[in-house]
Amino acid sequence: MKVKRRPLGKTGLEVSPLGLGTWAMGGHVPTWGHVDDNESIATIQQAIDLGLNLFDSAPIYGLGHSEELLGKAVRGRRESVVLATKCGLLPPNREGQLPPRCLSFDSILSECEGSLRRLRTDRIDLYQCHWPDPETPIRETMQALTTLQKQGKIRAIGLSNFSYEQIATASEYGPIHCLQPPLSMLQRRSAEDLIPYCQERDIAVIAYGPLCKGLLTGKFSESSSFEDIRAKDPEFLGDRFRQNLRTVERLRTIAQRLGKTMSQLAVNWAANHPGVTCAILGAKRPSQLTENAGGIGWALSDDDRMEIDAILREGGS
Ligand SMILES: NC(=O)c1ccc[n+]([C@@H]2O[C@H](COP(=O)([O-])OP(=O)(O)OC[C@H]3O[C@@H](n4cnc5c(N)ncnc54)[C@H](OP(=O)(O)O)[C@@H]3O)[C@@H](O)[C@H]2O)c1
């Protein structure tokens, strides 16, 4: 499949409109349930075969395991992929603790060395701050990132989960090439002001979670129960979950009319949302990825988009 590439902002890099995230592949069972390393590697390689070139990871995903698998899977094909990873979330000190945030100069430089080693590369294409760190001045963080850029260890600088005020402050100290916010049919807040802000400044947008952790595949019902990360996710709880299921059922009729699966409709909506450069989804096995990749290479009509928007507004998510 020939996949048309899009410029990643001002970086000079070009990416497919759909990319693969490797969070679940980290294999931390309480987070994402069971994953199999061989399937994960096959999925990454299948993505390259399908013409996708953006791969996203982070040291916190399986405490390095996701990066290791990604490095292994792209060996020999490094030049055909864009490798994105992150810094700023440190391993928890005890079971159940949220990862402490740290974007200090020394911590970023040390984290970067670890990521380069695990990814088996001498240059990270896109290096992103995972979450803002309120304890570290953004000037110090940017100093670390621009130092790494000058050293040739990273090519482009990205921020994830930052507000546009925080992006504006960071931009005073160096180039911000890319933002990674959440965006799916069920989580559209970033589309209100954040994505337009980036669009106006030619900052690339890599939208994460276009399937809302699988909810938008249409495979769940009221009787579904969750033991992984979804067990505490508000989208999967109580009335909101039931409303989401009703919304998905209505969206499914549009997917069926277009001859697509629900996943493909959700992927298409996110990847072609105005201002989005690339949508990164998760897939645990090649069959999921193959289905999802059918979400690009075609366009929703304006009428379809309007009908979808009306359903989403009525769904109130
Ligand atoms: N920067 C951040 O803070 C941040 C946060 C979240 C994610 N991300 C990035 O975005 C990536 C994607 O996030 P995500 O994994 O939450 O996204 P997602 O694409 O919304 O959900 C992926 C999950 O949905 C299920 N799925 C996918 N395709 C399917 C199919 N065709 N049929 C049935 N089930 C299917 C799989 O889980 P099951 O098989 O278990 O149902 C899969 O792991 C991450 O890997 C990460 O790189 C970044």
Ligand as a Chemical Component Dictionary entry (heavy atoms), coordinates in Angstrom:
data_LIG
# 
_chem_comp.id                   LIG 
_chem_comp.type                 NON-POLYMER 
_chem_comp.pdbx_formal_charge   0 
_chem_comp.three_letter_code    LIG 
# 
loop_
_chem_comp_atom.comp_id 
_chem_comp_atom.atom_id 
_chem_comp_atom.alt_atom_id 
_chem_comp_atom.type_symbol 
_chem_comp_atom.charge 
_chem_comp_atom.model_Cartn_x 
_chem_comp_atom.model_Cartn_y 
_chem_comp_atom.model_Cartn_z 
_chem_comp_atom.pdbx_ordinal 
LIG N1  N1  N 0  1.601   11.122 25.436 1  
LIG C1  C1  C 0  0.780   10.466 26.218 2  
LIG O1  O1  O 0  0.563   10.825 27.383 3  
LIG C2  C2  C 0  0.087   9.266  25.655 4  
LIG C3  C3  C 0  -1.027  8.723  26.333 5  
LIG C4  C4  C 0  -1.668  7.643  25.757 6  
LIG C5  C5  C 0  -1.185  7.097  24.569 7  
LIG N2  N2  N 1  -0.091  7.636  23.953 8  
LIG C6  C6  C 0  0.466   7.078  22.703 9  
LIG O2  O2  O 0  -0.582  6.743  21.832 10 
LIG C7  C7  C 0  -0.522  5.344  21.527 11 
LIG C8  C8  C 0  -1.908  4.806  21.327 12 
LIG O3  O3  O 0  -2.636  4.915  22.541 13 
LIG P1  P1  P 0  -3.657  3.795  22.974 14 
LIG O4  O4  O 0  -2.940  2.492  22.883 15 
LIG O5  O5  O -1 -4.319  4.205  24.207 16 
LIG O6  O6  O 0  -4.645  3.941  21.766 17 
LIG P2  P2  P 0  -5.908  3.391  21.083 18 
LIG O7  O7  O 0  -5.513  3.236  19.668 19 
LIG O8  O8  O 0  -7.003  4.327  21.401 20 
LIG O9  O9  O 0  -6.249  1.954  21.731 21 
LIG C9  C9  C 0  -5.457  0.851  21.405 22 
LIG C10 C10 C 0  -6.045  -0.453 21.951 23 
LIG O10 O10 O 0  -7.317  -0.733 21.354 24 
LIG C11 C11 C 0  -7.416  -2.138 21.085 25 
LIG N3  N3  N 0  -7.505  -2.280 19.607 26 
LIG C12 C12 C 0  -6.769  -1.626 18.672 27 
LIG N4  N4  N 0  -7.156  -1.982 17.425 28 
LIG C13 C13 C 0  -8.138  -2.877 17.571 29 
LIG C14 C14 C 0  -8.939  -3.589 16.651 30 
LIG N5  N5  N 0  -8.802  -3.437 15.339 31 
LIG N6  N6  N 0  -9.873  -4.444 17.133 32 
LIG C15 C15 C 0  -10.054 -4.589 18.474 33 
LIG N7  N7  N 0  -9.319  -3.932 19.385 34 
LIG C16 C16 C 0  -8.376  -3.078 18.956 35 
LIG C17 C17 C 0  -6.161  -2.796 21.620 36 
LIG O11 O11 O 0  -6.324  -3.182 22.995 37 
LIG P3  P3  P 0  -7.080  -4.529 23.459 38 
LIG O12 O12 O 0  -6.823  -5.584 22.433 39 
LIG O13 O13 O 0  -6.532  -4.822 24.807 40 
LIG O14 O14 O 0  -8.564  -4.146 23.540 41 
LIG C18 C18 C 0  -5.165  -1.643 21.583 42 
LIG O15 O15 O 0  -4.094  -1.798 22.460 43 
LIG C19 C19 C 0  0.251   4.736  22.713 44 
LIG O16 O16 O 0  0.837   3.497  22.377 45 
LIG C20 C20 C 0  1.273   5.812  22.957 46 
LIG O17 O17 O 0  2.318   5.713  22.005 47 
LIG C21 C21 C 0  0.543   8.723  24.488 48 
# 
loop_
_chem_comp_bond.comp_id 
_chem_comp_bond.atom_id_1 
_chem_comp_bond.atom_id_2 
_chem_comp_bond.value_order 
_chem_comp_bond.pdbx_ordinal 
LIG N1  C1  SING 1  
LIG C1  O1  DOUB 2  
LIG C1  C2  SING 3  
LIG C2  C3  SING 4  
LIG C2  C21 DOUB 5  
LIG C3  C4  DOUB 6  
LIG C4  C5  SING 7  
LIG C5  N2  DOUB 8  
LIG N2  C6  SING 9  
LIG N2  C21 SING 10 
LIG C6  O2  SING 11 
LIG C6  C20 SING 12 
LIG O2  C7  SING 13 
LIG C7  C8  SING 14 
LIG C7  C19 SING 15 
LIG C8  O3  SING 16 
LIG O3  P1  SING 17 
LIG P1  O4  DOUB 18 
LIG P1  O5  SING 19 
LIG P1  O6  SING 20 
LIG O6  P2  SING 21 
LIG P2  O7  DOUB 22 
LIG P2  O8  SING 23 
LIG P2  O9  SING 24 
LIG O9  C9  SING 25 
LIG C9  C10 SING 26 
LIG C10 O10 SING 27 
LIG C10 C18 SING 28 
LIG O10 C11 SING 29 
LIG C11 N3  SING 30 
LIG C11 C17 SING 31 
LIG N3  C12 SING 32 
LIG N3  C16 SING 33 
LIG C12 N4  DOUB 34 
LIG N4  C13 SING 35 
LIG C13 C14 SING 36 
LIG C13 C16 DOUB 37 
LIG C14 N5  SING 38 
LIG C14 N6  DOUB 39 
LIG N6  C15 SING 40 
LIG C15 N7  DOUB 41 
LIG N7  C16 SING 42 
LIG C17 O11 SING 43 
LIG C17 C18 SING 44 
LIG O11 P3  SING 45 
LIG P3  O12 DOUB 46 
LIG P3  O13 SING 47 
LIG P3  O14 SING 48 
LIG C18 O15 SING 49 
LIG C19 O16 SING 50 
LIG C19 C20 SING 51 
LIG C20 O17 SING 52 
# 
